[in-house]
């Protein structure tokens, strides 16, 4: 059921993107649509327990007013280390309020679906977890209608002993086109 829901959400995203692309150029001056996201590569390279983690978070939004935007964001994370591996997919809505195009306040809900494997004991675990983030940050113009966003968010639903995540705080660096 979860896989079908995720495939449905992804197909809607591609359909909306295709329709937007045929009617107006996404992120162009005559469009209220925005797009962007963030990506990262991490790991413990060079040690015996080394591992690799790849993170991609695409997003598409719509400017409801000049300073208020709502949209949908997804998170895809793959981690593989000597003793542990995991895959996480998250999807949900977000809102951003922009202050003088230098700062932003943000809220986001994500429903995460994950698979984890303990390679030592050959134990597997799958599940889901909801997260409600609030935060903000600084914006720097990097093009005519493009901005780099640097900030952080905190998951107010985070419970240290019950969460699959190591912390409730999430730093972020990303790019948004179309503002």
Buried (B, 14 or more C-beta within 10 A) or exposed (E): EEEEEBEEBEEEBEEBBEEBEEEBEBBEEEBBBBBBBBEEEEBEEEEEEEBBBBBBBBBBBBBEEEBEBEBBBBBBBBBBBEEBBBBBBBBBEBBBBBEEEEBBBBBBBBBBBBEBBEEEEEEEEEEEBEBBBEBBBEBEEEEEBBBBBEBBBBBEBBEEEEBEBEEBEBEBEBBBBBB
